[in-house]
Amino acid sequence: MALVVVALAFCVYGLVSRWDDTRHALTAFSWPYMVAALVAGVAGLGAWMLGWRSLLAGMGSPLPLRAAVRVYFVSQLGKYIPGSVWALVAQMELAKEHRVPRQRGATAALLAMATTIATGCAAAAVTLPLTSSDATRRYWWLLVLAPIFLALLHPRIVAWALNRALRLARRQPLDRTAGLATMIRAVAWTALGWLLFGAHAWLLVRAAGGSGFFLSTGAYALAFTAGFLVVIAPGGVGVREAALTVTLGPILPAGAPLVVALASRVVMTVADLAWAGAAVLLGSRHPVVEEAELLEEQPEAR
């Protein structure tokens, strides 16, 4: 609960400290576009949660959907707190309440992050060179990293890297790692999330008088990835907006890219808070109830 309170305080501060820009972004678009963008953002976050859940299941700790929603979305509020470890720590501790070992919870969280960055770089690499030469020149290093990151997701490389890190930390190696089928499912869910986030960005671009679904998708993927890698910026604040402004410049009137970037920030913050609110309302469930729900979802486990 302390994490939720602190994270909410930082969310509110981030919006209030830039209230003039936030208000301008909210009033610049029609509400149907904003609501549709919010729905796409909420759905995209849901897809990412399912990708993380599939990683946990593949490593031997399947979670009922209700528990997965609670653990994932409450912990994700940690990304709004300065520093780069709060979301990871919160996810480990919350997952432990559902009988997920800390080591396995940390591994699934790190794999989910790696999958997000790899597929985000891939989405940007595929779309931006065809649509935005300026973005390609400025962020070429992210595009170069795309095939490297994707290759690093191979289960053998993942297992070697994780166990090597554990040995250096004088910890026991993993008893089970994600297999190829698990990684494919996680990549598929994460890629679906990127498409939905691209739809959210495209709707805001359309509202601002532009067009281009592929550019919008690539622009958001590049901006999110850049914001994620700059760990000193909580939630990628500032970095994401700067990258979106550059990449959306060719398809929008002067001044509109920054408004779209600010509107996207507001929409995705609201999406995070909506999921976190739902997760808190769900609360914890008795282990027996959760196990019954899990058996209903996986009848072959009977």
Protein Blocks (a to p, Z undefined) as FASTA:
>chain_A
ZZmmmmmmmmmmmmmmmmmmmmmmmmmpcfklmmmmmmmmmmmmmmmmmmmmmmmmmnop
acdfklmmmmmmmmmmmmmpgcjklmmmmmmmmmmmnopafklmmmmmmmmmmmmmmmmm
mmmmmmmmmmmmmlmmmmmmmmmmmmmmmmmmpmklmmmmmmmmmmmnopacdfbdcdfk
lmmmmmmmmmmmmmmmmmmmmmmmmmnopahjklmmmmmmmmmmmmmmmmmlghhiojlm
mmmmmmmmmmccehklmmmmmmmmmmmmmmmmmmmmmmmmnopadfklmmmmmmmmmmml
ZZ
